[in-house]
Amino acid sequence: MNLSNGHHPHPGSDPVSPNEPCTRNRTVGPTGNTGAVSRASLGVLMLLLLGGCVSYSLTGTSIPTGVRTVYIPFFGDQSGGGVADLSDRLNRALIQRFVNQSRLSQTSDQQSADAWIEGQIVSYRVRAASIGGDQQANLNEVIISVRAVFQYTTDDEPLYSKSFSGSGTYDVQESPVDGETAAAAQALQQIANNMFNDAVSNW
């Protein structure tokens, strides 16, 4: 695995078609009513503005037309601790972000994929985030660090090779076990989101 920093230019996204002009010719009413706009006309105008003149993306990202599939293998866990099945949890978070929340399809074959991401879970730490009057921790913070590489299959260099960190807190007194599991899931979701955002920011 190549973990050296690298960036390779890649063709940008397909240009977005210009929005349909929003201005419309307005018929002037009879003398004495010039400039008067009925409520119905206002409603039509609002529909035009909202429906025909605003382009948006549900994810806020644009994926190149040539990138259709992504390969997401399980990340090795070298953290030496933490909640059970940490690698499985990260894999599910990555699939949720890269596949379920975009138009990319997952493939099990790296050679046929248009892009791939791989790496390893480097560390898992739990530290006190808040101390009560009795000098006991009220809140603990889970911090997870992951090293990842994202690359287009046709490129010689990765788009990025870097570390990502995520964190989550939980109430030690209320639910120490389930709370830590939920905090770890929150940290992994942050990591998956950042991996995805760093990938598409270069598209």
HUCOR-V801814 format. One record per pair of residues at least 6 apart in sequence whose C-alpha atoms are under 7 Angstrom apart, sorted by sequence separation. I is the first residue (numbers start at 1). GAP is how many residues later the second one is. D is the distance in Angstrom with one decimal. If there is no record, write none. Layout:
BEGIN
I_GAP_D ; I_GAP_D
END
This chain:
BEGIN
28_6_5.6 ; 98_6_6.7 ; 99_6_5.7 ; 107_6_6.4 ; 110_6_6.8 ; 131_6_4.4 ; 132_6_5.8 ; 151_6_7.0 ; 152_6_7.0 ; 28_7_6.8 ; 99_7_6.4 ; 130_7_5.6 ; 131_7_5.5 ; 151_7_4.2 ; 130_8_5.4 ; 150_8_5.7 ; 151_8_5.2 ; 171_8_6.5 ; 128_9_5.7 ; 130_9_5.0 ; 149_9_6.6 ; 150_9_5.6 ; 170_9_5.1 ; 77_10_6.1 ; 129_10_5.2 ; 130_10_6.9 ; 150_10_5.5 ; 170_10_6.1 ; 76_11_6.6 ; 128_11_6.1 ; 129_11_4.9 ; 149_11_5.7 ; 150_11_6.6 ; 75_12_5.7 ; 128_12_4.4 ; 129_12_5.6 ; 149_12_4.4 ; 74_13_6.2 ; 127_13_5.5 ; 128_13_6.1 ; 148_13_5.8 ; 149_13_6.7 ; 170_13_6.1 ; 74_14_6.9 ; 126_14_6.5 ; 127_14_5.3 ; 148_14_5.8 ; 169_14_5.4 ; 126_15_5.5 ; 127_15_6.8 ; 147_15_5.8 ; 148_15_6.2 ; 168_15_4.3 ; 126_16_4.6 ; 147_16_4.3 ; 168_16_6.3 ; 74_17_5.8 ; 125_17_5.7 ; 126_17_6.3 ; 146_17_5.6 ; 147_17_6.3 ; 125_18_5.1 ; 145_18_6.8 ; 146_18_5.2 ; 168_18_5.5 ; 124_19_5.9 ; 125_19_6.5 ; 145_19_5.6 ; 146_19_6.3 ; 167_19_6.8 ; 168_19_5.3 ; 124_20_4.6 ; 145_20_4.4 ; 167_20_4.2 ; 123_21_5.7 ; 124_21_6.7 ; 144_21_5.5 ; 145_21_6.7 ; 166_21_4.2 ; 123_22_5.2 ; 143_22_7.0 ; 144_22_5.5 ; 166_22_6.2 ; 122_23_5.5 ; 143_23_5.8 ; 144_23_6.4 ; 121_24_6.2 ; 122_24_5.3 ; 143_24_4.5 ; 166_24_5.3 ; 121_25_4.4 ; 122_25_6.5 ; 142_25_5.3 ; 143_25_6.9 ; 166_25_5.4 ; 22_26_6.8 ; 120_26_5.8 ; 121_26_6.4 ; 141_26_6.6 ; 142_26_5.3 ; 165_26_5.9 ; 22_27_6.5 ; 120_27_5.5 ; 141_27_5.6 ; 142_27_6.2 ; 164_27_5.9 ; 119_28_5.4 ; 120_28_6.6 ; 141_28_4.3 ; 119_29_4.2 ; 140_29_5.5 ; 141_29_6.6 ; 118_30_5.6 ; 119_30_6.0 ; 139_30_6.4 ; 140_30_5.6 ; 22_31_6.0 ; 117_31_6.9 ; 118_31_5.5 ; 139_31_5.5 ; 140_31_6.6 ; 20_32_6.4 ; 21_32_6.9 ; 117_32_5.5 ; 118_32_6.8 ; 139_32_4.7 ; 140_32_6.3 ; 20_33_6.0 ; 117_33_4.4 ; 138_33_6.0 ; 139_33_5.5 ; 19_34_5.5 ; 70_34_6.6 ; 116_34_5.9 ; 117_34_6.5 ; 138_34_5.6 ; 19_35_7.0 ; 69_35_5.3 ; 70_35_6.3 ; 71_35_5.9 ; 116_35_5.6 ; 137_35_7.0 ; 138_35_6.5 ; 68_36_5.1 ; 69_36_4.7 ; 70_36_5.1 ; 71_36_5.3 ; 115_36_5.7 ; 116_36_6.4 ; 68_37_6.2 ; 69_37_5.6 ; 70_37_6.0 ; 71_37_6.1 ; 115_37_4.2 ; 116_37_6.9 ; 69_38_6.3 ; 71_38_6.7 ; 114_38_5.9 ; 115_38_5.3 ; 71_39_5.5 ; 114_39_5.5 ; 113_40_6.6 ; 142_41_6.1 ; 71_42_5.8 ; 78_42_6.9 ; 79_42_6.0 ; 82_42_5.9 ; 142_42_6.0 ; 70_43_5.3 ; 75_43_6.3 ; 76_43_6.9 ; 77_43_5.8 ; 78_43_5.7 ; 79_43_5.1 ; 81_43_6.3 ; 144_43_6.5 ; 69_44_5.2 ; 70_44_5.9 ; 71_44_6.4 ; 72_44_6.1 ; 75_44_5.3 ; 76_44_4.6 ; 77_44_4.7 ; 78_44_5.3 ; 79_44_4.1 ; 143_44_6.8 ; 69_45_5.3 ; 70_45_4.8 ; 71_45_4.5 ; 72_45_5.6 ; 73_45_6.3 ; 75_45_4.6 ; 76_45_6.1 ; 77_45_6.8 ; 78_45_6.8 ; 79_45_5.4 ; 68_46_6.3 ; 69_46_6.6 ; 70_46_5.2 ; 71_46_6.5 ; 72_46_6.5 ; 75_46_6.5 ; 67_47_5.4 ; 13_49_6.3 ; 13_50_6.1 ; 14_50_6.5 ; 13_51_4.4 ; 14_51_6.8 ; 12_52_6.3 ; 13_52_6.8 ; 93_95_6.7 ; 97_95_6.5 ; 93_96_5.7 ; 97_96_6.4 ; 83_98_6.3 ; 90_98_5.8 ; 94_98_5.1 ; 98_98_6.4 ; 93_99_6.0 ; 97_99_6.9 ; 63_137_6.8 ; 61_139_6.5 ; 64_139_6.5 ; 63_140_6.3 ; 62_141_6.9 ; 3_146_6.6 ; 8_149_6.1 ; 7_150_6.4 ; 8_150_6.8 ; 6_151_5.9 ; 7_151_5.9 ; 8_151_5.8 ; 6_152_5.5 ; 7_152_4.5 ; 6_153_6.0 ; 7_153_6.0 ; 6_154_5.7 ; 5_155_6.1 ; 6_155_6.7 ; 5_156_5.0 ; 4_157_6.0 ; 5_157_6.9 ; 3_158_5.4 ; 13_190_6.3 ; 12_191_5.3 ; 10_193_7.0
END
